[in-house]
C-alpha cells in the first residue's frame, strides 16, 4: 500500500512524455552533431535524422531531438554505408 506522500509525488512527476531508454553505465549519449563528428562520413545531419525517423539506424528521441548511444556508432556507420551503397551513393 502506498503512502499518500508517494502517490502525490508520482502524480506530480507524471506527464505525457516518453521516458528515455535506460543507458548502460559508461555509455555516452550523442546528439546529431556529435554523432556526425564520430561517424566521419560524408552525409548531412538531415540525412542522419531521416534515417533515425525511418528506423533505419538505432536512435531515440529526447523531447524533439534525436539521440544516439555510443555503443551503436559502429552499427550506425555500417547501416549508413549499406544504405548509401543500395542508393548508388
N, C-alpha and C positions, 0 to 999 in steps of 0.2 A: 504494500500500500504506500502510495506516495504522500509525502507531507505537502501541505498547502504551499510551502515555500518552493518546493521542487516544481510543482505544477505551474506556479506563477513564473518562475524563471524559464521553463520550457516554452510557455506561451509567449513570453516577451521576446524570445530569440527565434521563434518560428516565423518563417516568411515563405514566399513562393520561389525563392532561389534554389537552384540545384547545388548540392554540396560538391566541392571539388573531390575528385578521386583521391584515395589515400596514396601517398607517395612514399616509397621505401626510404628508410633512413640513409643519409648520404647521397640521395638523389637530388638533382637540381631541376628546377623548372625554368624554361626559357620562353620569352615572348617571341614573336615572329622575327623581329630584327636580330635578336640574339641568336636564334636558330639559323638565320641566313649566314651569320658570321661563322658559325660552327660547320655548316654544310659545305661552304666554299664551292658552290655550284653557280652556274650562270642562269639563274632563274630569279624572277621578281617576287617580292613579298606577296603581291596579289595572287600569283600563281600558287604559292605555298598555301595561302588562305583558301583558295578554291579547292585544292586537293584535300585540305582538312575538312572543309564544309561537305565535300562529296564522300567523306570517309575512306579516302584512298591512302591516307597516312594517319598514324596514331596521333591523336590530339584531343584536347578537351577545352571547353570554354570556361573562362573565369570572368563572369559578367558578360560583357560584349566582346571580349578579346580571346583569341586562341592562345593556348599554352601547350608546350611540348616538354616531355620528360627527357632528361639527359640519356637515360638508358635506351631510348627509342631513336637516337640520332642515326645510328648505323642502319636501322631498318628504314627510317625516313629517307635517307640518302639513296638506299637501294631501290625503294619504291619510286622515287622521283626519276632515277635513271631508267628504270624499266618503263615507266610511263612515257618518258621522252623518246625512248627507242621505238616504242609502239607508234608514237605520233610522227616519227621520222625526224625528230629534232635532236 
